Amino acid sequence: MIRCEEFNRYLDDPEVRAGAPLPGEAAAHAEECPACRALLDLLRAGPSPAVSYGVERRIRASLARSPEPVRPLAPAGAFVAATVAGLGVLAAGAGWLMGPAALRQPSPGQLTAMFVVLTAAAAASSLWLRRLIVPASTLPFSSVGLGFVVAATFIIAVRLLFPWSPEEPFLRRGIGCWAAGLMVAVPAAAFVLGLARRGVFLVRPAAGLTVGLLAGLAGAAALQLRCRELEAAHLAVWHTGILLTAGLAGWLAGHIAARRREIRP
């Protein structure tokens, strides 16, 4: 049987104070000594730990293992350049496979202006994404605001560059373009997620929306090569719809991922 002075050594253990079971001889002493038992109960009744004892034990065990070195997230300039270049190659390849019919219709100025707009939007969105996945980074407004800015910029650009002359069948042709752009957006989203995998997705819905927006930009860029309906109404409704649909899908995916993370035991 241990004495009270020896029992005090167990009281200095933060795990015992947090609720971890006492060793056999210490537990027997606490049962027979009212003073030591009262002191133990008093210490355990203090402010509760931020995490349970079981969770803390798993954290300690994880930290005790030898961590494997990982490559850090690329610097901002390299991340943006890789994202824009990769999406550009993917969009060009997809547009060429679908048939670059649109290259025969617009003027060089129209084509150049649209790709400048798309490239600038992709660069801004990729920089936004990198800030989202780097802890302690600041952003001027929400990712939803970014989506509206990108969509509005695209609509203004097509309205200024192309004539407004909707042609029938507006709905059937538009849905075909919209579906084709979303097909391109799927591998584009996978590519962006691959680049961003070393970041920390703290706000998953916002990050998902931004990934979807980037994927939608790739789809819209591919459609600029393939689409024969180069008039402002078609582009403003259906090509912008690719951006908004992909962004919404990314936001929903991020929201679902965040909910699953919250309820995981």
C-alpha positions as a Python dict, from the first residue, in 0.01 Angstrom:
ca = {
    (1, 'M'): (0, 0, 0),
    (2, 'I'): (137, 341, -94),
    (3, 'R'): (135, 644, 136),
    (4, 'C'): (-35, 981, 73),
    (5, 'E'): (297, 1146, -21),
    (6, 'E'): (350, 885, -291),
    (7, 'F'): (-10, 919, -410),
    (8, 'N'): (50, 1290, -476),
    (9, 'R'): (287, 1197, -758),
    (10, 'Y'): (-7, 1054, -950),
    (11, 'L'): (-202, 1375, -901),
    (12, 'D'): (66, 1564, -1095),
    (13, 'D'): (-9, 1356, -1404),
    (14, 'P'): (-233, 1562, -1643),
    (15, 'E'): (-383, 1241, -1784),
    (16, 'V'): (-497, 1133, -1437),
    (17, 'R'): (-648, 1477, -1379),
    (18, 'A'): (-826, 1447, -1715),
    (19, 'G'): (-987, 1120, -1610),
    (20, 'A'): (-737, 847, -1693),
    (21, 'P'): (-763, 547, -1458),
    (22, 'L'): (-519, 521, -1170),
    (23, 'P'): (-275, 230, -1142),
    (24, 'G'): (-384, -53, -913),
    (25, 'E'): (-206, 51, -592),
    (26, 'A'): (-297, 417, -639),
    (27, 'A'): (-661, 328, -704),
    (28, 'A'): (-667, 114, -390),
    (29, 'H'): (-521, 399, -186),
    (30, 'A'): (-782, 643, -320),
    (31, 'E'): (-1059, 403, -212),
    (32, 'E'): (-923, 378, 144),
    (33, 'C'): (-807, 739, 199),
    (34, 'P'): (-1095, 991, 201),
    (35, 'A'): (-858, 1291, 192),
    (36, 'C'): (-672, 1173, -118),
    (37, 'R'): (-997, 1073, -283),
    (38, 'A'): (-1144, 1416, -215),
    (39, 'L'): (-835, 1585, -359),
    (40, 'L'): (-850, 1368, -670),
    (41, 'D'): (-1218, 1448, -721),
    (42, 'L'): (-1146, 1819, -675),
    (43, 'L'): (-873, 1818, -939),
    (44, 'R'): (-1087, 1624, -1182),
    (45, 'A'): (-1377, 1862, -1130),
    (46, 'G'): (-1168, 2157, -1256),
    (47, 'P'): (-1196, 2306, -1606),
    (48, 'S'): (-1258, 2026, -1855),
    (49, 'P'): (-992, 1962, -2119),
    (50, 'A'): (-1046, 2083, -2474),
    (51, 'V'): (-1063, 1721, -2592),
    (52, 'S'): (-1155, 1395, -2425),
    (53, 'Y'): (-892, 1169, -2278),
    (54, 'G'): (-939, 913, -2553),
    (55, 'V'): (-893, 1171, -2828),
    (56, 'E'): (-590, 1317, -2652),
    (57, 'R'): (-436, 971, -2623),
    (58, 'R'): (-479, 910, -2997),
    (59, 'I'): (-322, 1248, -3071),
    (60, 'R'): (-24, 1170, -2850),
    (61, 'A'): (19, 830, -3016),
    (62, 'S'): (5, 989, -3360),
    (63, 'L'): (264, 1251, -3268),
    (64, 'A'): (490, 984, -3122),
    (65, 'R'): (527, 817, -3461),
    (66, 'S'): (804, 932, -3691),
    (67, 'P'): (640, 1178, -3931),
    (68, 'E'): (718, 1133, -4297),
    (69, 'P'): (842, 1445, -4477),
    (70, 'V'): (594, 1596, -4721),
    (71, 'R'): (642, 1844, -5000),
    (72, 'P'): (503, 2187, -4912),
    (73, 'L'): (245, 2369, -5119),
    (74, 'A'): (402, 2549, -5415),
    (75, 'P'): (463, 2926, -5384),
    (76, 'A'): (180, 3149, -5503),
    (77, 'G'): (335, 3234, -5839),
    (78, 'A'): (421, 2875, -5922),
    (79, 'F'): (79, 2752, -5808),
    (80, 'V'): (-106, 3006, -6024),
    (81, 'A'): (117, 2940, -6326),
    (82, 'A'): (76, 2562, -6297),
    (83, 'T'): (-301, 2590, -6256),
    (84, 'V'): (-353, 2826, -6549),
    (85, 'A'): (-114, 2635, -6776),
    (86, 'G'): (-264, 2297, -6690),
    (87, 'L'): (-622, 2414, -6739),
    (88, 'G'): (-521, 2584, -7064),
    (89, 'V'): (-371, 2266, -7204),
    (90, 'L'): (-674, 2064, -7093),
    (91, 'A'): (-918, 2314, -7247),
    (92, 'A'): (-722, 2332, -7571),
    (93, 'G'): (-706, 1954, -7597),
    (94, 'A'): (-1075, 1911, -7523),
    (95, 'G'): (-1173, 2185, -7767),
    (96, 'W'): (-961, 2032, -8039),
    (97, 'L'): (-1105, 1685, -7982),
    (98, 'M'): (-1460, 1822, -7999),
    (99, 'G'): (-1375, 2005, -8321),
    (100, 'P'): (-1238, 2361, -8323),
    (101, 'A'): (-1517, 2493, -8543),
    (102, 'A'): (-1527, 2829, -8366),
    (103, 'L'): (-1174, 2920, -8476),
    (104, 'R'): (-1305, 2992, -8827),
    (105, 'Q'): (-1567, 3242, -8712),
    (106, 'P'): (-1447, 3514, -8471),
    (107, 'S'): (-1196, 3781, -8559),
    (108, 'P'): (-847, 3750, -8409),
    (109, 'G'): (-933, 4039, -8180),
    (110, 'Q'): (-1244, 3865, -8044),
    (111, 'L'): (-1061, 3538, -7991),
    (112, 'T'): (-767, 3707, -7821),
    (113, 'A'): (-988, 3919, -7597),
    (114, 'M'): (-1193, 3622, -7478),
    (115, 'F'): (-888, 3417, -7392),
    (116, 'V'): (-736, 3712, -7208),
    (117, 'V'): (-1054, 3737, -7000),
    (118, 'L'): (-1059, 3362, -6931),
    (119, 'T'): (-688, 3353, -6844),
    (120, 'A'): (-719, 3648, -6607),
    (121, 'A'): (-1022, 3491, -6439),
    (122, 'A'): (-839, 3160, -6399),
    (123, 'A'): (-531, 3332, -6255),
    (124, 'A'): (-739, 3530, -6003),
    (125, 'S'): (-939, 3223, -5904),
    (126, 'S'): (-631, 3004, -5860),
    (127, 'L'): (-466, 3268, -5640),
    (128, 'W'): (-791, 3285, -5443),
    (129, 'L'): (-790, 2907, -5400),
    (130, 'R'): (-432, 2907, -5276),
    (131, 'R'): (-518, 3164, -5011),
    (132, 'L'): (-816, 2954, -4906),
    (133, 'I'): (-598, 2649, -4841),
    (134, 'V'): (-317, 2834, -4660),
    (135, 'P'): (-402, 2898, -4292),
    (136, 'A'): (-412, 3262, -4173),
    (137, 'S'): (-451, 3399, -4527),
    (138, 'T'): (-697, 3686, -4574),
    (139, 'L'): (-948, 3747, -4852),
    (140, 'P'): (-1136, 4068, -4934),
    (141, 'F'): (-1477, 3897, -4964),
    (142, 'S'): (-1639, 3555, -4987),
    (143, 'S'): (-1589, 3295, -5259),
    (144, 'V'): (-1952, 3346, -5360),
    (145, 'G'): (-1858, 3707, -5436),
    (146, 'L'): (-1567, 3584, -5646),
    (147, 'G'): (-1806, 3367, -5846),
    (148, 'F'): (-2034, 3662, -5918),
    (149, 'V'): (-1739, 3882, -6019),
    (150, 'V'): (-1605, 3620, -6260),
    (151, 'A'): (-1949, 3551, -6410),
    (152, 'A'): (-2026, 3923, -6444),
    (153, 'T'): (-1690, 3988, -6610),
    (154, 'F'): (-1753, 3708, -6858),
    (155, 'I'): (-2102, 3837, -6942),
    (156, 'I'): (-1978, 4194, -6991),
    (157, 'A'): (-1696, 4071, -7216),
    (158, 'V'): (-1922, 3866, -7445),
    (159, 'R'): (-2176, 4149, -7460),
    (160, 'L'): (-1909, 4392, -7575),
    (161, 'L'): (-1735, 4155, -7817),
    (162, 'F'): (-2022, 3969, -7987),
    (163, 'P'): (-2357, 4073, -8139),
    (164, 'W'): (-2681, 4012, -7948),
    (165, 'S'): (-2890, 3810, -8193),
    (166, 'P'): (-3048, 3498, -8036),
    (167, 'E'): (-3127, 3227, -8288),
    (168, 'E'): (-3360, 2927, -8271),
    (169, 'P'): (-3345, 2662, -8140),
    (170, 'F'): (-3189, 2856, -7852),
    (171, 'L'): (-3265, 2598, -7583),
    (172, 'R'): (-3156, 2283, -7766),
    (173, 'R'): (-2828, 2429, -7887),
    (174, 'G'): (-2760, 2585, -7552),
    (175, 'I'): (-2809, 2266, -7352),
    (176, 'G'): (-2567, 2085, -7582),
    (177, 'C'): (-2295, 2344, -7518),
    (178, 'W'): (-2366, 2351, -7145),
    (179, 'A'): (-2340, 1971, -7117),
    (180, 'A'): (-2020, 1959, -7322),
    (181, 'G'): (-1860, 2227, -7104),
    (182, 'L'): (-1948, 2039, -6785),
    (183, 'M'): (-1791, 1723, -6927),
    (184, 'V'): (-1465, 1915, -6963),
    (185, 'A'): (-1506, 2058, -6612),
    (186, 'V'): (-1492, 1714, -6447),
    (187, 'P'): (-1128, 1631, -6534),
    (188, 'A'): (-1039, 1997, -6483),
    (189, 'A'): (-1165, 1980, -6124),
    (190, 'A'): (-964, 1663, -6064),
    (191, 'F'): (-652, 1838, -6195),
    (192, 'V'): (-701, 2141, -5966),
    (193, 'L'): (-761, 1919, -5663),
    (194, 'G'): (-439, 1734, -5743),
    (195, 'L'): (-245, 2062, -5736),
    (196, 'A'): (-414, 2176, -5415),
    (197, 'R'): (-388, 1847, -5223),
    (198, 'R'): (-99, 1976, -5007),
    (199, 'G'): (-305, 2267, -4879),
    (200, 'V'): (-539, 2272, -4579),
    (201, 'F'): (-908, 2282, -4675),
    (202, 'L'): (-1029, 2474, -4369),
    (203, 'V'): (-1348, 2610, -4531),
    (204, 'R'): (-1443, 2328, -4762),
    (205, 'P'): (-1756, 2478, -4922),
    (206, 'A'): (-1565, 2792, -5021),
    (207, 'A'): (-1271, 2590, -5151),
    (208, 'G'): (-1506, 2358, -5340),
    (209, 'L'): (-1682, 2654, -5500),
    (210, 'T'): (-1348, 2796, -5616),
    (211, 'V'): (-1232, 2461, -5754),
    (212, 'G'): (-1563, 2432, -5940),
    (213, 'L'): (-1526, 2784, -6075),
    (214, 'L'): (-1181, 2702, -6211),
    (215, 'A'): (-1315, 2383, -6366),
    (216, 'G'): (-1602, 2578, -6522),
    (217, 'L'): (-1356, 2827, -6671),
    (218, 'A'): (-1174, 2537, -6838),
    (219, 'G'): (-1506, 2414, -6978),
    (220, 'A'): (-1596, 2760, -7107),
    (221, 'A'): (-1251, 2796, -7266),
    (222, 'A'): (-1292, 2463, -7448),
    (223, 'L'): (-1633, 2578, -7574),
    (224, 'Q'): (-1475, 2896, -7716),
    (225, 'L'): (-1293, 2665, -7957),
    (226, 'R'): (-1582, 2431, -8031),
    (227, 'C'): (-1901, 2640, -8024),
    (228, 'R'): (-2043, 2777, -8350),
    (229, 'E'): (-2302, 2996, -8173),
    (230, 'L'): (-2076, 3295, -8116),
    (231, 'E'): (-2340, 3550, -8026),
    (232, 'A'): (-2379, 3732, -7697),
    (233, 'A'): (-2711, 3582, -7576),
    (234, 'H'): (-2594, 3224, -7621),
    (235, 'L'): (-2256, 3290, -7459),
    (236, 'A'): (-2400, 3491, -7169),
    (237, 'V'): (-2661, 3229, -7081),
    (238, 'W'): (-2510, 2890, -7159),
    (239, 'H'): (-2135, 2944, -7135),
    (240, 'T'): (-2174, 3145, -6816),
    (241, 'G'): (-2403, 2867, -6698),
    (242, 'I'): (-2107, 2630, -6714),
    (243, 'L'): (-1919, 2850, -6463),
    (244, 'L'): (-2215, 2881, -6228),
    (245, 'T'): (-2314, 2514, -6243),
    (246, 'A'): (-1959, 2392, -6183),
    (247, 'G'): (-1916, 2639, -5897),
    (248, 'L'): (-2244, 2529, -5737),
    (249, 'A'): (-2146, 2162, -5772),
    (250, 'G'): (-1812, 2236, -5606),
    (251, 'W'): (-1983, 2421, -5322),
    (252, 'L'): (-2221, 2129, -5262),
    (253, 'A'): (-1934, 1878, -5269),
    (254, 'G'): (-1739, 2088, -5019),
    (255, 'H'): (-2043, 2124, -4794),
    (256, 'I'): (-2102, 1748, -4795),
    (257, 'A'): (-1733, 1683, -4720),
    (258, 'A'): (-1743, 1930, -4431),
    (259, 'R'): (-2055, 1768, -4284),
    (260, 'R'): (-1903, 1421, -4304),
    (261, 'R'): (-1591, 1547, -4130),
    (262, 'E'): (-1802, 1694, -3847),
    (263, 'I'): (-1996, 1372, -3777),
    (264, 'R'): (-1700, 1136, -3813),
    (265, 'P'): (-1638, 966, -3474),
}
